[in-house]
Amino acid sequence: MFRTSIPLGRFAGIPVGAHWSVLIVLALIADLLATSVLPSATHGHPNAWYWVTGVVTALAFLASLLAHELAHAIVARRYRVRVKRITLWMLGGAAELEGEPPSPKADLNIAVVGPLTSLVLGGVFWGAAVLTGQWLPVLLALGLAWIGITNVLLAVFNLLPGAPLDGGRVLRAAMWKRTGNRARANAVAARTGQVLGFALALLGLGEMLFSGSFNGLWLALIGWFLIFAAQAELASGTARERLAGVRVADVMDPHPVVAPGWWTVEAFLAEVAVSTRRRAFPVVSFDGQAIGVTSLGELTRLPEQARFTSRVADVARKPPAVPTAGPDDKVVDVLSKVVLRPGRDLLLVLDHGRLAGVIGPDDLSRTLELASSGHTLRPDQTVMPGASGGGWSPSS
């Protein structure tokens, strides 16, 4: 979901990170608890204890959000759907899956396990507060109760029937099972999510208008997020349907400007880089094997003297840090697994180790834009009559 995040480590072998907006949520929750909820529920405690309880409770709630997303990820892996990462952010979290659930049952189980986890956690924390409240310090009991109630509310909200909420996934699975058409089911869930988003945004705006306060702002923000996220899912689903038969070979550049790995960095900059508009280059060995990828930025950041002694292969990023694919792989699979940064990244298309072509950020963007307009790129199409697709190679 986010290209950059603060790494939090690995849980169950899955990379977990937090977007900077999580800090805002932690601060807001801690402030709400320390200045309003806890003082209203119990009086006479030092102000510092309210804040300590508020911060610890906010962190525990963040951990419960992580448990919710981990549940999605673990069940997804049981259905052989790879999980790229989990990212926590302002409005919750997201488990990024590489690929789609193989069946309606898998889709349902992956979706429903998140809210079920939140319900279980809510019951555990709430029950602990009720059963042990008479022995625990009152602030600790209140913190446990707040986490429990909030997790229950989170589960109920997530089960609302509209993408990208878990309830939208449940709706999609049900429609997929009923119609046998996953694309149609995805469209129904996405449009339902848009309607739900509009309803929540209007409720939030109405609350602010008629109450004269900003209490409805959070609800309005959630509504707007649902609207745009549902629209993105609808567009993504449409693109995937239209790109179902498109191969990597159909959209790759088969004649990229390559960087000979045995050349010095200075020789490549002086002989090749100055005569092309390209900023990222596949690196090949003398016998034509693909080594990795380098970029103009990486090469020019080398000290001037080092450019005369360093080989291009020495500074290239190599697989698995560089994504690769085969010519017959599906473009939709690449789109779900790869994020390419303009001017820096390329996907290497390999045919028995040799470079068959590359795919850059613009190639993926162009493919998606064509698909959203109802067109798909054909391998024999050219941009204009007489245009040359040839690039530079060591032998030219």
C-alpha positions in Angstrom: 0.0 0.0 0.0 2.8 2.4 1.0 6.1 2.4 -0.7 7.9 3.5 2.4 7.3 2.6 6.0 9.1 2.3 9.4 10.2 -1.4 9.7 8.9 -3.1 12.8 10.4 -6.5 12.2 9.0 -9.8 11.1 6.0 -11.7 12.5 5.3 -15.2 11.4 8.0 -14.6 8.7 6.1 -11.6 7.3 7.7 -8.1 7.1 5.7 -5.6 9.1 6.0 -1.8 8.9 4.2 1.3 10.1 3.5 4.4 8.0 4.3 7.6 9.7 0.6 8.4 10.1 0.5 5.7 12.8 2.2 8.2 15.1 -0.6 10.6 14.7 -3.2 7.9 15.7 -1.2 6.9 18.7 -1.0 10.5 19.8 -4.7 11.0 19.3 -5.7 7.9 21.2 -3.3 8.5 24.0 -4.6 12.1 24.3 -8.2 11.0 24.2 -7.7 8.5 26.9 -5.5 10.6 29.1 -7.5 13.9 29.0 -11.1 12.7 28.6 -12.0 9.0 28.9 -9.9 8.0 31.9 -10.4 11.2 34.0 -14.2 11.0 33.4 -14.3 7.4 34.5 -12.2 7.7 37.6 -11.0 10.8 39.5 -8.2 11.6 41.8 -5.2 10.0 40.0 -2.0 11.9 39.2 -2.1 13.3 35.7 1.1 11.3 34.8 -0.7 8.0 35.4 -3.5 9.0 33.1 -0.9 9.6 30.3 1.1 6.4 31.1 -2.2 4.4 30.9 -3.2 6.2 27.7 0.1 5.5 25.9 0.2 1.8 26.9 -3.4 1.3 25.9 -2.8 3.0 22.5 0.2 0.7 21.9 -1.8 -2.4 22.9 -4.6 -1.3 20.5 -1.9 -1.0 17.7 -0.8 -4.5 18.6 -4.4 -5.7 18.2 -4.6 -4.1 14.7 -1.4 -6.1 13.8 -3.0 -9.3 15.1 -6.0 -8.6 12.8 -3.8 -8.2 9.7 -1.6 -11.2 10.7 -4.7 -13.4 10.8 -5.5 -12.4 7.2 -1.9 -13.1 6.2 -1.6 -16.5 7.8 -4.8 -17.8 6.3 -3.8 -16.4 2.9 -0.6 -18.4 3.1 -2.5 -21.5 3.8 -4.2 -21.1 0.5 -0.8 -20.5 -1.2 -1.3 -16.8 -1.6 2.0 -15.1 -0.9 2.0 -12.1 1.5 4.4 -9.3 0.6 4.1 -7.3 3.7 1.8 -5.8 6.4 1.6 -2.1 6.8 -0.1 -0.3 9.7 -1.3 3.2 9.0 -3.7 5.9 10.2 -6.9 4.1 9.4 -5.9 0.6 10.4 -3.7 -1.8 8.5 -3.3 -3.7 5.2 -1.9 -7.1 4.4 -0.5 -6.9 0.9 -1.2 -10.2 -1.0 0.7 -11.2 -4.1 -2.0 -12.7 -6.2 -5.7 -13.5 -5.7 -7.5 -16.2 -3.6 -8.0 -19.3 -5.7 -11.7 -19.9 -4.8 -14.7 -18.2 -3.2 -14.1 -20.3 -0.1 -10.6 -19.1 0.2 -11.7 -15.5 -0.4 -14.3 -15.8 2.4 -12.0 -17.4 4.9 -9.2 -14.9 4.3 -11.6 -12.0 4.7 -13.6 -13.2 7.7 -10.7 -14.3 9.9 -9.6 -10.6 10.5 -12.9 -9.5 12.1 -13.1 -12.8 14.0 -9.7 -12.2 15.5 -10.8 -8.7 16.6 -13.9 -10.1 18.1 -11.9 -12.7 20.1 -9.4 -10.1 21.3 -12.3 -7.8 22.2 -13.9 -10.6 24.3 -10.6 -11.5 26.0 -9.8 -7.9 26.9 -13.3 -7.0 27.9 -13.8 -10.2 29.9 -10.5 -9.7 31.6 -11.5 -6.2 32.7 -14.9 -7.4 34.0 -13.6 -10.6 35.8 -10.5 -9.2 37.4 -11.5 -5.5 37.7 -11.9 -5.7 41.4 -8.3 -6.9 41.9 -6.6 -4.8 39.2 -5.7 -1.2 39.5 -8.6 0.8 38.2 -6.7 2.5 35.4 -5.4 -0.8 34.1 -9.0 -2.3 34.2 -10.3 0.7 32.3 -7.6 0.4 29.7 -8.4 -3.3 29.2 -12.1 -2.5 28.9 -11.4 0.2 26.3 -9.2 -2.1 24.2 -11.9 -4.8 24.4 -14.8 -2.5 23.4 -12.8 -0.9 20.6 -11.9 -4.2 19.1 -15.5 -5.3 19.1 -16.5 -2.1 17.3 -13.6 -2.5 14.9 -14.8 -6.0 14.0 -18.4 -4.8 13.5 -17.3 -1.9 11.3 -15.0 -4.1 9.2 -17.9 -6.4 8.5 -19.9 -3.7 6.7 -20.6 -4.9 3.2 -18.4 -2.8 1.0 -14.8 -3.0 -0.4 -12.2 -2.5 0.8 -13.6 -3.5 4.2 -13.5 -7.2 5.1 -17.3 -7.2 4.8 -16.8 -6.2 1.2 -14.5 -9.3 0.7 -17.2 -11.5 2.2 -19.8 -10.0 -0.2 -17.4 -10.6 -3.1 -16.9 -14.2 -2.1 -20.7 -14.7 -1.8 -21.3 -13.1 -5.3 -18.4 -15.1 -6.8 -19.8 -18.3 -5.4 -23.3 -17.4 -6.7 -22.3 -16.2 -10.2 -19.1 -17.9 -10.9 -17.7 -14.6 -12.1 -15.0 -13.1 -9.9 -14.7 -9.9 -11.9 -18.4 -9.2 -11.6 -18.3 -10.0 -7.9 -15.4 -7.6 -7.4 -17.3 -4.8 -9.2 -20.4 -5.4 -7.0 -18.3 -5.2 -3.8 -16.5 -2.1 -5.0 -19.6 -0.2 -5.9 -21.2 -1.1 -2.6 -18.1 0.2 -0.9 -18.5 3.5 -2.8 -22.1 3.8 -1.6 -21.1 3.0 1.9 -18.3 5.6 1.8 -20.7 8.3 0.6 -23.1 7.4 3.4 -20.4 7.6 6.1 -19.0 10.9 4.6 -22.5 12.5 4.6 -23.2 11.3 8.2 -19.9 12.8 9.3 -20.5 16.1 7.6 -24.0 16.2 8.9 -22.8 15.7 12.4 -20.3 18.5 12.1 -22.9 20.8 10.5 -25.7 20.2 13.0 -23.7 19.7 16.2 -21.4 22.6 15.5 -18.3 20.5 16.5 -15.7 18.5 14.7 -16.8 15.1 16.2 -17.9 13.9 12.8 -14.6 14.7 11.0 -13.1 11.3 11.6 -16.3 9.6 10.2 -16.2 11.9 7.1 -12.5 11.1 6.6 -13.2 7.3 6.8 -16.0 7.8 4.3 -13.9 9.6 1.8 -11.2 7.0 2.1 -13.7 4.2 1.4 -14.9 6.1 -1.7 -11.4 6.4 -3.2 -10.3 2.9 -2.1 -13.4 1.3 -3.6 -12.9 3.2 -6.8 -9.2 2.0 -7.0 -10.4 -1.6 -6.4 -13.0 -1.3 -9.2 -10.4 0.0 -11.6 -7.9 -2.6 -10.6 -10.4 -5.4 -11.0 -11.4 -4.1 -14.4 -7.8 -3.9 -15.5 -7.0 -7.4 -14.3 -10.0 -8.8 -16.2 -8.9 -7.0 -19.4 -5.2 -8.0 -18.9 -6.0 -11.7 -18.1 -4.4 -13.0 -21.3 -1.5 -10.5 -21.7 2.0 -11.8 -21.2 5.1 -10.1 -20.0 6.6 -10.4 -23.5 3.7 -8.4 -24.9 4.5 -5.3 -22.8 8.3 -5.5 -22.3 10.9 -3.4 -24.1 12.8 -6.1 -26.1 15.6 -3.7 -27.1 16.6 -1.8 -23.9 19.7 0.3 -23.5 22.0 -2.1 -21.6 25.0 -1.5 -19.4 28.0 -3.8 -20.1 29.0 -5.1 -16.7 32.7 -5.2 -17.6 32.9 -1.6 -18.6 34.1 1.0 -16.1 31.4 3.4 -14.7 33.1 6.4 -16.3 33.3 4.7 -19.8 29.5 3.9 -19.6 28.6 7.4 -18.5 30.8 9.0 -21.2 29.9 6.7 -24.1 26.3 5.6 -23.5 24.5 7.5 -20.7 25.1 10.9 -22.3 23.4 9.8 -25.5 20.1 8.3 -24.1 17.2 9.6 -22.2 17.1 6.4 -20.1 17.9 6.6 -16.4 17.8 2.9 -15.4 19.7 0.2 -17.2 19.9 -3.6 -17.2 23.4 -4.8 -16.6 24.7 -7.8 -18.6 27.8 -9.9 -18.5 30.2 -10.4 -21.5 28.4 -13.6 -22.5 25.0 -11.9 -22.4 23.8 -13.1 -19.0 21.7 -10.7 -17.0 23.5 -9.5 -13.9 21.2 -6.9 -12.4 20.1 -3.3 -12.7 21.7 0.1 -12.1 20.6 3.7 -12.5 22.1 7.0 -13.5 21.7 8.3 -10.0 23.6 5.4 -8.5 26.4 5.7 -11.0 26.8 9.5 -10.7 26.9 9.3 -6.8 30.2 7.4 -7.0 33.2 9.6 -6.3 34.8 10.8 -9.5 38.0 8.9 -9.1 36.1 5.7 -8.2 34.2 5.9 -11.6 37.5 5.1 -13.4 38.2 2.0 -11.4 34.7 0.6 -10.6 33.0 -1.7 -13.0 29.4 -1.3 -13.7 28.8 -4.8 -12.4 30.3 -3.8 -9.1 27.6 -1.3 -8.4 24.6 -3.1 -9.9 21.7 -4.2 -7.8 21.3 -8.0 -8.3 18.4 -10.5 -7.8 16.6 -11.0 -5.5 16.8 -7.2 -4.9 15.9 -6.8 -8.5 12.6 -8.3 -9.7 12.6 -10.8 -12.5 10.0 -12.6 -14.7 9.8 -14.9 -17.7 8.5 -13.8 -21.1 5.4 -16.0 -20.7 4.5 -14.8 -17.2 1.2 -13.0 -16.8 1.2 -9.2 -16.5 -1.5 -9.3 -13.8 0.8 -11.4 -11.6 3.6 -8.9 -12.1 1.3 -6.0 -11.2 0.4 -7.6 -7.9 4.0 -8.3 -6.9 6.2 -5.4 -8.2 6.4 -1.7 -7.4 8.9 0.0 -9.7 10.3 3.5 -8.9 10.7 5.8 -11.9 14.3 6.4 -12.9 15.6 3.7 -10.6 14.0 0.3 -11.0 13.4 -2.2 -13.9 12.0 -5.7 -14.0 14.3 -8.0 -15.9 12.7 -10.4 -18.3 14.9 -13.5 -18.4 14.8 -16.4 -20.9 17.1 -19.1 -19.6 19.2 -16.5 -17.9 19.7 -14.3 -20.9 18.1 -10.9 -21.0 15.0 -11.0 -23.2 13.8 -7.5 -22.3 12.9 -5.1 -19.5 9.7 -3.6 -18.0 9.9 -0.2 -16.5 7.4 1.9 -14.5 6.2 3.6 -17.6 5.5 0.3 -19.3 3.3 -0.8 -16.4 1.5 2.5 -16.2 0.9 2.6 -20.0 -0.5 -1.0 -19.8 -2.8 -0.1 -17.0 -4.0 3.1 -18.7 -4.7 1.2 -21.9 -6.6 -1.5 -20.1 -8.7 1.1 -18.2 -9.7 2.6 -21.6 -10.8 -0.7 -22.9 -7.7 -1.5 -25.0 -4.8 -3.9 -24.5 -1.3 -3.6 -26.0 -0.6 -6.1 -28.8 3.0 -7.3 -29.2 3.1 -6.3 -32.9 1.8 -2.7 -32.3 4.1 0.3 -32.7 3.6 3.8 -31.5 3.7 5.3 -35.0 4.6 4.1 -38.5 8.3 3.9 -39.1 9.3 4.3 -35.4 12.4 2.4 -34.4 12.3 0.3 -31.2 16.0 -0.5 -31.4 18.3 0.3 -28.5 22.0 0.2 -27.8 23.7 -3.0 -27.2 27.4 -3.9 -26.6 27.6 -5.4 -30.1 26.1 -2.4 -32.0 
